[in-house]
């Protein structure tokens, strides 16, 4: 069972997949995490400001 050398098309596909993985892991996941956590914090802040009041206020 010898491994066949990669063709030019397979090398390009592998490179594209690696670039997509790096983009998702380094850019997309951290950005989505910041957006989701910041959005949750903003919602809690607005609810405290307009609806429920600050925690422990009586």
C-alpha positions in Angstrom: 0.0 0.0 0.0 2.0 2.9 -1.2 0.7 6.4 -0.9 0.1 8.1 -4.2 1.7 11.6 -4.5 -0.7 14.5 -4.3 -1.8 16.0 -7.6 -1.7 19.8 -8.1 -5.5 19.9 -7.6 -5.3 17.9 -4.3 -2.5 20.2 -3.0 -4.6 23.3 -3.8 -7.7 21.7 -2.1 -5.6 20.8 1.0 -4.2 24.4 1.1 -7.7 25.8 0.8 -9.0 23.6 3.6 -6.1 24.6 5.8 -6.7 28.2 5.2 -10.4 27.8 6.0 -9.7 26.0 9.2 -7.2 28.7 10.3 -9.7 31.4 9.5 -12.4 29.7 11.5 -10.2 28.9 14.4 -8.3 32.2 14.7 -10.9 34.7 13.5 -14.4 33.5 13.4 -14.7 31.6 16.8 -13.1 34.4 18.9 -15.1 37.1 17.2 -18.4 35.2 17.6 -17.5 34.6 21.3 -16.9 38.2 22.0 -20.1 39.2 20.1 -22.3 36.6 22.0 -20.9 37.4 25.4 -21.0 41.1 24.8 -24.6 40.8 23.6 -25.6 38.8 26.6 -24.0 41.4 28.9 -25.7 44.2 27.1 -29.1 42.5 27.3 -28.7 41.9 31.1 -27.6 45.6 31.5 -30.6 46.9 29.7 -33.0 44.6 31.6 -31.5 45.9 34.9 -31.7 49.5 33.7 -35.3 49.4 32.5 -37.1 46.4 33.9 -35.7 44.6 37.0 -33.4 47.1 38.6 -29.9 46.4 39.9 -29.3 43.2 41.8 -30.0 43.4 45.6 -32.1 46.6 45.4 -34.8 45.6 47.8 
